[in-house]
């Protein structure tokens, strides 16, 4: 899933992998660990800022939707946390 998405984005594959991986990790935290937000919110602040700026600067979309929303959907439909 990740590699298929990476290949759809323009530019450097390694950078695209970092972008998508970051978006997915942030979505996992938001969706599955919201109750522990106080433990991770400060740590993720820089990542959220970097992701938002990078996605905006590069106009990154997958399937016509913004990267953060794409990641949220991937997590919603594909990630289960026990």
N, C-alpha and C positions, 0 to 999 in steps of 0.2 A: 504494500500500500504506500509506504513512504517513498520507495524508489520510483514507483510509477508517478507519484506526484512531483518528485524532484525533477524527473525528466520532462515534465510539462512546463516548467518555469524557465525563463530565459536566463542566461548568465552561467556563472560558475556552479557546478553541481555540488561541490563541498559547501559553499556558502548557502546554497538553497537547502541542503540537508540540515545545516545549523538552524536556519530560519524555521523550517517546518518542525524540526525536533523541539525547538524552544516553544513554538506555538502549541504543540501537543502536550508537552510537560505542563505548561501553564494551564491548559484546559483541564488536564487531569486534576491538578490541584484545585482549581475552581469548582469542578463538578463532584469530585469524590472526597475532597478534604476541606470543604468549606467550613466545617465546624472547628477545624484547627487553624483557621486563617491567621490568628495571632502568632502562630509559630512560623509561618512561612511568608507572610505578606512583605515584611521588610526585606527579606532575602531576594524576593522576586521583583522588587521595584525596578532595579536596573534592567533586568531582562525584559520586563514589560515595556519600558521606555525604548529600549533598543529595538525590540520587535516592531513597535508602532512606527517608529521613525524609519526603519529599514523598509517595512512594507509600504509605507506612504511614498518614500523616496523612489522606490523601484516600481510602484504601482502593481503590486503583486496580488494576483487573483488566481484562484483555481476553480474551474467550472463556473466562472462568472461571479464568484463570491470572494470576499476578502479572506486572507490567510487565517486570521484569528477565528472567523466563523467556520471556515473549512475545518480547522483543527477541532473546534467545539463539536462539530457534527461527527467527525471521526471518533472522538472520544465517546460521545453519546451513544453511538451505534456499535462501537467495536471494543470498548475497554470495560472490563469488569474488574472490580477490586474486591477482594474477599476480606 
